[in-house]
């Protein structure tokens, strides 16, 4: 595997990027990794750097970059809704650096997935969208998702799972679970689902205009993914859920699941 930096010009600023290439035959398929929120291109616990190395060893080119105002990149951070120029600049630089590429798949997590959906792929040939962000707050505040109430569907699924767990029932009988808090949560779970946010509707319309293949990957334990699923068609064949996964797929089983899903997406 060959790893090298690739500075990318973008509207008067320079984006810091890292290009991973297979050692030997030039790659014909590439993955553009777009980080969500203010996460840098190495990813949580260097997960994206490790993933890029594995994919390069499997014969694919991989480009990771920091959008403007994040990490090592110049410029002002204006959030994911203004990141389209950054993504298109990265795609242009990727193709110029790897002229043998015939296909580029863009993978975005969290609000990076939202940006790709809003922009109808922004020129990518395929999309992998994980845990798309649908909260009506700034992408720079994406950490607030954990403090946002879970949608009723997610609460119902959670309590059905808990009620089937003998350990949880024993804790309830022994008084180790607050009845007041439990009742409050159950009332919230019985409420009807809220209507889709305008952001979610715009994302759905943008994705509908994308002509290529797309995969939507959801981490089952992630609040952002739960909120997205609450406003999305459950029978969408593009949906896939990873049991027990958190937002960044840091668990060992989740990392393997994500790697397999991305490999399949590169083949489509």
ABEGO torsion letter per residue (X at the ends): XBBBBBBBBBGGBBBBBBBBBBBEBBBABBBBBBBBEABBAAEBGGAAAAAAAAAAAAGBBBBBBBBBGBEABBEBBAEAAAAAAAAAAAAAAAAAABAABABBBBBBBEAAAAAAAAAGGGGBABBBBBGBBABBBBAAAAAAAAABBBBAAAAAAAAAAAAABAAAAAAAAAGABBAAAAAAAAAAAABBBBBBBAAAAAAAAAAAABABBBBBBBBAABAAAAAAAAABBAABAABBBBBGBBAAGABAAAAAAAAAAAAAAAAX
